[in-house]
Amino acid sequence: MKLIIQIPCLNEEETLPQTLVDLPRQIPGIDKVEILIIDDGSSDRTVEVARRFGVHHIVRNGTNRGLARSFSRGIEEALRQGADIIVNTDGDNQYRGADIAKLVAPIVAGEADIVIGDRQTQAIAHFSRGKKLLQRLGSYAVSTLAGTRVPDAVSGFRAISREAAIKTNIVSPFSYTIETVLQAGRRKMTIRSVPVATNAKTRESRLFTNIPNFVTRQLKTLLQMYVMYSPLRAFSSLGLVLALVGIAPILRFVWFYATGDGSGHLQSLVLGGVLCVMAFIAFTAGLLADVVSRNRQLLELTLEKVRRLELALDEPDSEPAPLPEEGDTPPPVALRAKG
């Protein structure tokens, strides 16, 4: 069984050495451990440091594409290199490498498709009260929508089986953490969480500039993913709220009309009628969006089949060759069918 540890990096020259030194080279149940670096357009010596420390695979983005797209590109490359399990960790040495064995154990035992490291944020000293509260509320919301329990939904320290990785499609440009959980829940994958330890803080997060910015972007991602995967429920809920609010002024008008004082309350009837029309439009939009969602599910199944065919034809070389930078013309590849 082959494990590839992928590390998305952006200007991690200072922290990457300690991260790499901390990674385990031997894990129970794993025959081979390799390391993959996804350089997201770094302007420092991140790539040189990775090569000096003997990283097996390096993928380079010509420009900064963001964490979600770097994570997705890393998954694709890890699959191409024959990974049976993929572990994602950060280049800032936030997570302890020794806990990777705990992450992969449920997958090795066949008990989980995805394992997420629970940082137990309530015990992290440098997390403020507000950040701890937001983390709990966010994880609760994600767990509810995904239909599973994930105590630390935004943790980037996670292990993914090969089968789960093939079925994963990241479309969010911001972060992959929430989307992968919602996808896994919708596709009935088994998600487990294991407690992990964290190291001392080495730098400020580059994913967001402040807490309000982070909350806004995560809420936007959560809403987009929920509407994408459950459009009928989302629009029906909106339509139900509009309908209930619209009925109230209509009933008010009916009451006054029945008591002989309806002439001065026509605005209630107009307002209620407008809200009820909006509710009907929301219900109709939900039906149309559900049809589009079913079509997208078919496209996802098609993409999964194409990915499986590509992986079956594209066997990894015994000696990994340096990968071209994004935008370079790749060398011709001879495809051969497996007998």
Secondary structure by P-SEA (a helix, b strand, c coil): cbbbbbbbbccccccaaaaaaacccccccccbbbbbbbccccccaaaaaaaaacccbbbbbcccccaaaaaaaaaaaaaaacccbbbbbbcccccccccccccccccccccccbbbbcccccccccccaaaaaaaaaaaaaaaaaacccccccccccccccaaaaaaccccccccaaaaaaaaaaaaccbbbbbbbccccccccccccccaaaaaaaaaaaaaaaaaaacaaaaaaaaaaaaaaaaaaaaaaaaaaaaaccccccaaaaaaaaaaaaaaaaaaaaaaaaaaaaaaaaaaaaaaaaaaaaaaaaccccccccccccccccccbbbbbbcc
